[in-house]
Amino acid sequence: MTSRWTTLSGSSIGSVHVRDQLPLQDAVLTWADADGSQAVVAVADGHGHRLHFRSDTGAALAVVSAVEGLRRALPAIGALQGDDRREQATTVLRDAAAAIVDGWTDKVGHHLEAHPYSAAEEAQGAASDALRAYGSTLIAAAVVDDLLLFLQIGDGDTVLVSAEGVASRPLPEDPDHDGVHTSSLCQPRPLDALRLACLETTDAPVGLVFLCTDGFGRSRVDADGWWRQTGEQLLAFSRERGLAWVGEQLDEWLAEPALIGGDDTTMALLVRL
Amino acid sequence: MSDRLGGALERKPLHFIFVLDVSGSMLRGGRIQALNNAITEVLPHLRDEARANPHAELLIRVLAFANEPQWIIEQPTPVDQVHWKRLEAVPRGFTELGSALQTLGEALDDLDESHSAFPPAIILVSDGRPTQSSGVTFAEGLQAVLNNKWGATAVRLALGVGRDADMHSLRRFIGDEDVPLLRADNPEQLVEYIVWASKAASKVASRPVVGRPHGVTGAPPPGPVGDPIWSTLG
């Protein structure tokens, strides 16, 4: 029987952004079709440094590009047949990721045409690296029938929770993440930093997936285990108290790390019904 | 099961360390009184900064130095709990800045390596040329600070007091040519500059970015206020 899926999401501005009069530089976008057989979630974290002064726009364009790109790819992935279906899906996903990066670059170009850099911004080198001002990470996940797809460029967390409540990370660690710098859509050859995965939920039943920007986990006392606890809790809450209750709590759950950690905090969930 | 998602959160400590010159020359022209007034005046501003930065736990320490370094507030103390007791200058006391920086370096060594924290903010105030009667040179003391991970990544600011302040050494302490180096020539300037430096340092140091923070932003206080009485004193 085909699984049905739904999405939830929320975002909270960080206390340092409030203090420094910066905008919310995270973005989130979700989509699910009417019967819940396909869904897409995406989060993006615009870089906070002053050189990335349009990163709120960059993050917004990143999640739009991701949802567009994955929605376009889902019919082809859903139609795949054969024993090597997962490998074929990975190939399609890689092409979709390239299209998402191209789509983001085009959208940034259109935005820049409509809103050229000022002389002062150009004096800071904005024109010599036109994408830099829009720098952002991107994490996205999608489901079509029993295939789960993940892609990520830059920091943040992608967590898969099994139907038994066991959390795992479906993507490899970012070898370039040194705790200071993150990979970015604005870097030269962003696809070099692409991490992706394709999983069949028939192999191991899935309860939910959550994606979050790094603001959610950065200030946790249990720096190594918070994501496991978060996954277990989200699954238990959704089963015991219902998704409507989880949706109602999201703003409060995100506001606390945004206040104490200082950074914008965003989460998107893909939940199997 | 707790309703809090993801487990407990903690604010990161932001260590704020004043390194203050109480050498004999600070007795001239009311400098030590002005320094005490400046610290008294800066504390409410730091409490405001603490309230404006709920993501950081602002902890104060104060190290004074003349012939030798002496911790005035040795244990990192939440700014709300700091009660300032006026410092006395040491008559004929030297300016053993190298020894003080060595002591500062040792204190930074004691910071918990495993504990995540913001880079410390260190504000140095001095009115003279560093002496080395204790055998520790300024360069050796500075190196002791820079050899420490926290010392190397700290936001370091310095204020000279009067025309005899060794601005070259203070610039070396700051290390970053883009960070303003200020000299106060009267009590009003000293208060104004310490308040500015404290706010700038806490703001930069408490950004939620790991590693060396980007430099102090914002312009220093506008032009000199009051008469330059300390620059005319010998």
Boltz contact constraints between the chains, C-beta under 6 A:
constraints:
  - contact:
      token1: [A, 15]
      token2: [B, 54]
      max_distance: 6.0
  - contact:
      token1: [A, 15]
      token2: [B, 55]
      max_distance: 6.0
  - contact:
      token1: [A, 16]
      token2: [B, 208]
      max_distance: 6.0
  - contact:
      token1: [A, 19]
      token2: [B, 52]
      max_distance: 6.0
  - contact:
      token1: [A, 179]
      token2: [B, 210]
      max_distance: 6.0
  - contact:
      token1: [A, 180]
      token2: [B, 210]
      max_distance: 6.0
  - contact:
      token1: [A, 180]
      token2: [B, 211]
      max_distance: 6.0
  - contact:
      token1: [A, 219]
      token2: [B, 9]
      max_distance: 6.0
  - contact:
      token1: [A, 220]
      token2: [B, 7]
      max_distance: 6.0
  - contact:
      token1: [A, 221]
      token2: [B, 8]
      max_distance: 6.0
  - contact:
      token1: [A, 221]
      token2: [B, 10]
      max_distance: 6.0
  - contact:
      token1: [A, 222]
      token2: [B, 7]
      max_distance: 6.0
  - contact:
      token1: [A, 226]
      token2: [B, 6]
      max_distance: 6.0
  - contact:
      token1: [A, 226]
      token2: [B, 7]
      max_distance: 6.0
  - contact:
      token1: [A, 229]
      token2: [B, 7]
      max_distance: 6.0
  - contact:
      token1: [A, 230]
      token2: [B, 5]
      max_distance: 6.0
  - contact:
      token1: [A, 230]
      token2: [B, 6]
      max_distance: 6.0
  - contact:
      token1: [A, 233]
      token2: [B, 5]
      max_distance: 6.0
  - contact:
      token1: [A, 253]
      token2: [B, 5]
      max_distance: 6.0
  - contact:
      token1: [A, 257]
      token2: [B, 9]
      max_distance: 6.0
  - contact:
      token1: [A, 259]
      token2: [B, 54]
      max_distance: 6.0
  - contact:
      token1: [A, 260]
      token2: [B, 9]
      max_distance: 6.0
  - contact:
      token1: [A, 260]
      token2: [B, 11]
      max_distance: 6.0
  - contact:
      token1: [A, 260]
      token2: [B, 55]
      max_distance: 6.0
  - contact:
      token1: [A, 261]
      token2: [B, 55]
      max_distance: 6.0
  - contact:
      token1: [A, 262]
      token2: [B, 55]
      max_distance: 6.0
  - contact:
      token1: [A, 262]
      token2: [B, 208]
      max_distance: 6.0
  - contact:
      token1: [A, 263]
      token2: [B, 208]
      max_distance: 6.0
